[in-house]
Amino acid sequence: LTVLQDSELNIEATAISNKQIYLFNRKKNVVITFEYEALIRFIKGETPFPEPQTMEFSLPKINGIEAGFSGATVLKGGDKIIFTASVENTDNAYDDGEILGSFVGLIDIGKNKISNAVTFCQIPNNDANLKVESVTVTEEISNGNTKVVFITDDDKGNSILIKSMLSY
């Protein structure tokens, strides 16, 4: 993929909605979108590689270091993706570094078209900076209010489960 030229491939998250699969690459913050069945037929060796759509995102920074995608899930209605992005002080998409913090955000995917506009907020830190690696929806209370669970990774073998209410 041209958009990933001179960058590492590191798919950190996937989300599926309305027959589309969204792959979230951490470095360069690129979302690669395929028609799900076409990608499965390729993996099975039945068809040539399908043409993906790609979208590069600019995510927020901490201390001048851009966040990288780390998790994603789709809201029940299928028109929004909730994503997480974390910031580590490292030179590449693979090695661990000092954890500086994490963000949660939304991407509109209505009408099977991914929007390049994102909304986000920093996930508050209590005692230590958190590297949020994943997000899942536990309950959609109402339009704009969703219960979620975040999973963290401290790169030392420990994880924290954080239950939260996301209002947007």
C-alpha positions as CSV (number, residue, x, y, z in Angstrom):
1,L,0.0,0.0,0.0
2,T,1.4,3.3,-1.0
3,V,0.1,5.1,2.1
4,L,2.3,2.8,4.2
5,Q,5.4,3.4,2.2
6,D,8.4,4.1,4.5
7,S,6.4,3.0,7.5
8,E,5.9,-0.1,9.6
9,L,2.9,-2.4,9.2
10,N,1.4,-2.9,12.7
11,I,-2.3,-3.7,12.7
12,E,-3.4,-3.1,16.3
13,A,-7.2,-3.3,16.0
14,T,-10.1,-4.4,13.7
15,A,-13.7,-3.5,13.6
16,I,-16.5,-4.9,11.4
17,S,-19.6,-3.1,10.3
18,N,-22.0,-3.2,7.4
19,K,-20.0,-5.8,5.5
20,Q,-16.8,-3.7,5.8
21,I,-13.7,-4.6,7.9
22,Y,-11.6,-1.8,9.2
23,L,-7.9,-2.5,10.0
24,F,-6.2,0.1,12.3
25,N,-2.5,0.4,11.6
26,R,-0.6,2.0,14.5
27,K,2.3,3.7,12.7
28,K,1.1,6.6,10.5
29,N,-2.4,6.0,11.9
30,V,-3.9,4.5,8.8
31,V,-7.3,2.8,8.6
32,I,-7.4,0.2,5.8
33,T,-10.9,-0.8,4.7
34,F,-11.9,-3.9,2.8
35,E,-15.2,-5.4,1.8
36,Y,-15.2,-8.2,4.4
37,E,-16.3,-11.1,2.1
38,A,-13.8,-10.1,-0.6
39,L,-10.9,-10.2,2.0
40,I,-12.0,-13.6,3.2
41,R,-12.2,-15.0,-0.4
42,F,-8.6,-13.7,-0.9
43,I,-7.4,-15.3,2.4
44,K,-8.9,-18.6,1.2
45,G,-7.0,-18.3,-2.1
46,E,-10.2,-17.9,-4.1
47,T,-9.7,-14.4,-5.6
48,P,-6.9,-11.9,-6.1
49,F,-6.1,-9.3,-3.5
50,P,-9.0,-6.9,-3.1
51,E,-8.5,-3.1,-3.5
52,P,-8.6,-1.5,-0.1
53,Q,-9.6,2.0,0.8
54,T,-7.2,3.8,3.1
55,M,-7.5,6.9,5.3
56,E,-4.7,8.4,7.2
57,F,-5.5,10.2,10.5
58,S,-3.8,12.9,12.5
59,L,-4.2,12.0,16.2
60,P,-3.4,14.1,19.3
61,K,0.1,14.4,20.8
62,I,1.6,14.3,24.2
63,N,5.0,15.9,24.6
64,G,5.2,16.2,20.8
65,I,4.6,12.4,20.2
66,E,1.6,11.5,18.2
67,A,-0.8,8.8,19.6
68,G,-1.1,5.6,17.7
69,F,-4.2,3.5,17.2
70,S,-4.5,0.7,19.8
71,G,-8.1,-0.6,19.9
72,A,-11.4,-0.2,18.1
73,T,-15.0,-1.4,18.2
74,V,-18.3,-0.5,16.4
75,L,-21.4,1.0,18.0
76,K,-24.5,-1.1,17.6
77,G,-26.0,1.1,15.0
78,G,-22.9,0.6,12.8
79,D,-22.4,4.2,12.0
80,K,-19.5,5.0,14.5
81,I,-16.3,3.4,15.6
82,I,-15.0,4.0,19.1
83,F,-11.2,3.8,19.0
84,T,-8.4,4.0,21.5
85,A,-4.9,5.5,20.8
86,S,-1.9,5.4,23.1
87,V,1.3,7.4,23.3
88,E,4.7,5.8,24.0
89,N,8.1,7.4,23.7
90,T,9.6,5.0,21.2
91,D,11.2,5.3,17.8
92,N,9.0,2.7,16.0
93,A,5.6,0.9,16.1
94,Y,6.9,-2.3,17.7
95,D,9.1,-1.5,20.7
96,D,7.7,-0.5,24.1
97,G,8.7,2.9,25.4
98,E,7.8,5.3,28.3
99,I,4.0,5.4,28.5
100,L,2.7,8.9,28.2
101,G,-1.0,8.4,28.1
102,S,-4.0,7.4,26.0
103,F,-7.0,8.8,24.2
104,V,-10.5,7.6,23.2
105,G,-12.3,8.9,20.1
106,L,-15.0,8.4,17.6
107,I,-14.9,8.0,13.8
108,D,-18.0,8.3,11.7
109,I,-18.5,5.4,9.2
110,G,-22.1,6.2,8.1
111,K,-23.1,5.0,4.6
112,N,-20.0,2.7,4.5
113,K,-17.8,5.7,4.1
114,I,-15.1,6.5,6.7
115,S,-14.8,10.1,7.7
116,N,-11.4,11.7,8.1
117,A,-12.8,13.8,11.0
118,V,-12.3,12.4,14.5
119,T,-13.4,13.6,17.9
120,F,-11.4,12.5,20.9
121,C,-10.5,13.1,24.5
122,Q,-7.6,12.1,26.7
123,I,-8.3,9.2,29.1
124,P,-7.6,10.6,32.6
125,N,-4.6,9.2,34.5
126,N,-4.9,8.7,38.3
127,D,-1.6,7.4,39.7
128,A,0.3,6.6,36.5
129,N,0.1,7.2,32.8
130,L,-2.1,4.5,31.2
131,K,-1.6,2.7,27.9
132,V,-5.1,1.7,26.8
133,E,-4.9,-1.2,24.4
134,S,-8.5,-2.1,23.8
135,V,-12.1,-1.0,24.1
136,T,-15.4,-2.8,24.0
137,V,-19.0,-1.6,24.4
138,T,-20.9,-3.2,27.3
139,E,-24.2,-1.3,26.9
140,E,-25.5,1.5,24.7
141,I,-27.6,3.5,27.2
142,S,-29.0,6.0,24.7
143,N,-27.8,7.9,21.6
144,G,-24.6,9.6,22.8
145,N,-24.2,7.6,26.1
146,T,-22.4,4.3,26.0
147,K,-20.9,2.1,28.7
148,V,-17.4,0.9,27.7
149,V,-14.6,-1.2,29.1
150,F,-11.0,-0.3,28.5
151,I,-8.1,-2.7,29.0
152,T,-4.6,-1.3,29.7
153,D,-1.1,-2.8,29.4
154,D,1.8,-1.5,31.5
155,D,4.4,-3.5,29.5
156,K,5.4,-5.3,32.7
157,G,2.8,-8.1,32.5
158,N,-0.1,-6.2,34.2
159,S,-3.4,-5.0,32.9
160,I,-6.2,-3.0,34.4
161,L,-9.9,-3.2,33.4
162,I,-11.5,0.2,33.5
163,K,-15.3,0.5,33.3
164,S,-16.4,3.9,32.0
165,M,-19.4,5.9,30.6
166,L,-18.6,7.5,27.2
167,S,-20.8,10.6,26.5
168,Y,-20.6,12.2,23.0
